[in-house]
Amino acid sequence: MPRDIDDLLSRHKRLKDQRRLWESHWQELAEVMLPRRADFTSERIAGERRADELFDGTPMLARRGLASAIDGLLKPKTARWFRIKALDEGLDEDEQVKRWLEIAEERLYRALYDRRARFIQRSGEVDEDLVTFGTGVLFVGEGQALNRLLFRSFHLKDVVLAENGEGEIDTLFVSLRLTARQAAQRFGETALGKDTREALTNGGEDKPFSFLQVVTPRAERDGRRRDNRNLPFASLVIDVQSEHQVSESGYHEFPFAVPRWDTAAGEVYGRSPGMIALPDANTLQQMGKTLLVAGHKAVDPPLLVGDDSVFGTPKTFPGGITTFDMQAARDLGRIPIEPLQTGFNLPLGREMQKDARDQIWAAFFRNVLQLPVDAPRMTATEVLERKEEFIRTIGPVFGRLESDYIGQVVERAFNILLRAGAFPEPPEALQGREVVFDYASPVEQARRQIEAAGAARSVELLAPFVQADPSILDNFDGDAIARDTPEIFGMPQRWLRPKEEVEGLREGRQQAQQAAALPGDAQAAANIVQTLAQAGGGNGAGGGPL
């Protein structure tokens, strides 16, 4: 890792120059879809109105709709969208392991949605950046008291990214703008650079200064030590104006989740649905402006006024009186004022506007996201086909987001809580073992429901054959189907009896059936004995000894 301040500042400048074209693209996207972020290439004043040049809100509505869909499909607060399991599947059947995993899952879920962590707010901001610009940045860390999670989102204009050799984001630069007073509160006055300290002592405590935070892998560290200066990832803060290192710390894992909607070979930053919709969004704004002008002309048309036929200027305001020359009116055969016919075709303009809106909605997947809705009078087959189309279209995108976005968030949050002692002592069978995370988002549930429906159709297809030969059903593991189906449809796992209890119930039922069968068998034996006895007595009475 480069420790020289000049090297870090030079690398930051070089990487920022390489993304210059992205900034102009992001600026254009923000102006029509996310105006509050429209300050990539120009400085904006806080509170400044940023939507004055917009004539149609469809791009912003489409962006908001897809961002909300991401939240609802990847991380819905009303459902458990992740599960913790042991990497060794055999351990999941251990009751102690299962209870510990359930407790850890519950505490992790509560920590994520603790209001102080602000996961909902910050991840929502990242969702909007993701669908608009193609890249979002979410910090996953700890609160100052180290007893809770803390999430922060960053404006993409302040972030510069770099990939490692495997195409993963492992280096991130964040530009910070702090006043001298804020910097002193955050880092301590003695840690600041010369210029910043002078501002504090000379009455310039509210003067802003630029700082740069760098998070990058440590190339040189003592793996036996676990202090901040020997953790796998280094975090350096630099006072840019003074070219002075303010602080150095570290992280056990890369602390940022950097989801990218779609990437092209050789590109670090993602591409978004907003980029697909941008041409139609710009066209729609021009259409809106044109139709607005045309509508004004239709309602308040320009006037044709004969030369020297009207005294003064025509009064077009309500109640205005315009005086005209009566002789000119007699000569013209009409009043010498009439509206100008511009020949506009407002219905055609509205139709073109609708086509552009439909293209924008399609770019933001509205037609796809509405597919799984069970419309009235739909057959089960039609519902299944629509869900299959939904999975084919949106599944690959959400699969990437599960890996690079919520997967990163959950794993990092789990490790933070584990090191903080937020979980009980794991059972002996689980100590030293790894856990994995299974994501049960609505997208994944829809995929599993399709699989379950496929099994049902298989059984339906085999029904005629089963009637002829019931042993065909021996090919199906009924217990496996019964235990997987509730998970597919979102039923809580605690509603299922443990396998040991199920086996005990079956064994008890079998013994009861055997016990119930015994009296019948004894009665049958007694009947046989009585019959034999009766038969023997009859022979003695009839024949007698010779």
Helices and strands as residue ranges (DSSP letters): H 5-18, H 20-33, G 35-37, H 58-74, E 82-86, G 89-93, H 95-112, H 119-133, E 138-142, E 149-153, G 156-158, E 159-163, E 169-179, H 180-187, G 189-191, H 194-201, E 208-217, G 228-230, E 233-239, E 244-251, E 256-257, H 273-299, E 303-305, E 310-311, E 323-324, H 326-332, E 337-339, H 346-363, H 366-369, H 380-401, I 402-406, H 407-419, E 435-439, H 442-468, G 470-475, H 478-488, G 493-495, H 499-543
